[in-house]
Amino acid sequence: MAKYENLVTRFLKYVKTETRSNEDSTTIPSTQTQVEFIKELANELKGLGLQNVHISDESGYVFATLPSNLEDDANTKVVGFISHVDTADFNAHNVQPQIVENYDGESDIKLDEAGNFVLTTAEFPNLKNYKGHDLITTDGSTLLGADDKSGVAEIMSAMEYLQAHPEIKHGEIKVGFGPDEEIGTGADNFNVEDFGADIAYTVDGGPLGELEYETFNAAQAKLTFKGKDVHTGTAKNVMVNAIQLAINYQNSLPADEVPEKTEGREGFFHLFKFDGSVEEAHTTYIIRDHDRKHFEERKQLMLDIAERMNTELGEERVVIDLQDQYYNMREVLEKDMTAVDIAKEAMEDLGITPEIYPVRGGTDGSKISFMGLPTPNLFAGGENMHGRYEYVSTQVMEKATDVILEIVKLLAK
Ligand SMILES: [Zn+2]
């Protein structure tokens, strides 16, 4: 019998529950399906005997406490584990997970009966890492939702295991399951004080060994270009074409500093929305850089280009609205590396090689770390997230659960 007997059934049940978030919604959580699912998780936490289980009106998160079983826990850090319940912007209706037992590490996996969607080792060479594993895939019509229901299932199963094994000594543990990570707002109202942990982890990473404590610094810029539309026959020296202004602006940015031409720690400007007419045009950019100084320089450049164009045009035709989104959590973590060091040690104890790379994105932990709670990210197991080719190994989910327990044990030492 598997070490965590309910881990897989729990995961399969979670992924069949539709909990997609919605960027256009103004409610928190952004969708009612997340509200319902978080209520179910609250009941499950209560059923496992966790205490002070409560759902925050402000953030939509459910928080719970597993009390310490140490005689003296005065010097033991309170550790928190966090996952998000929403799934990405891809069909999540009627998820039908398929299980491929004891995968041979080389065969292609047909997702749907007709074979329209196939996981091939040519296209997804990571499959070769899973020889002998039991893989959970989609049926080709939806995403899987291992991001991040694998994290939810792992944390829940770790708590269940601790309740069944009181001989494992641990300090106080906090659990948090929240909404809307995929639309970037989930952690905005996270209440660090209410959560009550000294260090925390999001369990929201990818393959075995992932340990992340460096993310992008991130901002978004919305630009409006104001033109002047007149008849084309009499346009000379009168017409101002807003679309052309938007193009000129884009052409003033460094052409090579875009997502499709950068990797590692290279930052970028990314134009991802463009609409307009001669009268008015709109563009939206995201700005990303791991280095805070370069990040600030990128934002300044965007402001400078707008200002220069306005000066040349003789009036304010370019309006820029620039907003910071999140910052590189490394800035916070570097001051106290305990959370990272403990996670590394836990993985090494279990024979897992920690894979530490800068994330070319953000995590809920980026925001939570800047609220004062250092929160690196641990692997949860998923591959090819956010689409129909998503899959997860049940053995890696077990390892992720092992890591949670090992962290808890190390902190109690
Ligand atoms: Zn995620």
Residues whose N, C-alpha, C, O or C-beta is under 5 A from the ligand:
A	BS01	ZN	D147 D148 D204
